[in-house]
Amino acid sequence: MDHEEAGRFWDANADAWTRLARAGYDVYRDHLNTPAFFELLPDVAGLLGLDIGCGEGANTRLLARRGARVAAIDVSERFIQHARRAEVEEPLGIDYRVASAVDLPYSDAAFDFAAGFMSFMDVPETDRVLAEASRVLRPGGFLQFSICHPCFDTPHRRNRRDARGRTYAIEVGDYFRNLEGEVSEWTFGSAPAEARAGLANFRVPRFTRTISQWLNLLIDAGFRLERLAEPRPEDATVRSHPALQDAQVVSYFLHVLARKP
Ligand SMILES: C[S@@+](CC[C@H](N)C(=O)[O-])C[C@H]1O[C@@H](n2cnc3c(N)ncnc32)[C@H](O)[C@@H]1O
């Protein structure tokens, strides 16, 4: 499966994803991943940035509210329509375009920084995504992206729960087998049945890479690794959002901050 075929799955997910995420049911994003991402992010005020794989634009808007001038792309036309509609309702100066991460419609060295929120692992041509991000960055510019943690989002994965239903371990396996488009079907677990009524489950093609593959591809693309983060929810967050308890057992996400020399 290539990036265009994978993109068609995302386009089909876009309406339901946007509706449920905007209703607050993407709890891992809103209460764990995004806060951690912005904690790691260098100061972007006054910088020109690109959000790669922006979806409906929630995190793009947060970048803009931090004072960055932001362009954003997504392979899905429907996601970009939703993002543009939000831009009309609350203008933040964000320039949204339909484009693929493997072929960015910008000139070399056009941006001070690039961001990818949970999108890079959705593109099969991982090397091309990183090469394109590097190409559009000016020397000294940085790339920050989040992905499903390569060590814990493996082809085989199962939550082990105790008698109270609390996850105490995550069983992982088949780590070295790169998935190349196996489709998994799911929805946001926190969304109640009435919120999901009439909405199809998401169908997401998975592309898994090992941790050394990710880091070596970054090095091959010419990046200098600056910082890594593995977000863990605080106890208080788990008390208010119990679904996040399992993310205290292993790190579900990996955040990477790298710089173009
Ligand atoms: C898990 S969603 C994350 C969306 C958004 N960044 C967020 O944080 O809410 C993954 C996104 O990557 C996008 N995507 C997948 N393949 C892509 C590609 N080749 N180029 C650009 N975006 C892509 C999908 O359309 C989807 O919007």
The ligand as an ORCA input file, in Angstrom:
! r2SCAN-3c Opt
* xyz 0 1
  C      -3.979     10.232     13.684
  S      -4.426     11.484     12.534
  C      -3.714     12.911     13.333
  C      -4.313     14.205     12.877
  C      -3.801     15.470     13.537
  N      -2.384     15.681     13.322
  C      -4.112     15.493     15.021
  O      -3.186     15.553     15.816
  O      -5.299     15.498     15.363
  C      -3.294     11.179     11.185
  C      -3.390     12.175     10.064
  O      -2.374     11.928      9.106
  C      -2.922     12.180      7.832
  N      -2.117     11.523      6.777
  C      -2.044     10.203      6.498
  N      -1.225     10.003      5.433
  C      -0.773     11.229      5.056
  C       0.091     11.679      4.006
  N       0.663     10.844      3.153
  N       0.322     13.004      3.915
  C      -0.262     13.885      4.767
  N      -1.093     13.514      5.754
  C      -1.356     12.197      5.908
  C      -4.330     11.647      7.944
  O      -5.187     12.099      6.911
  C      -4.721     12.149      9.324
  O      -5.250     13.435      9.266
*
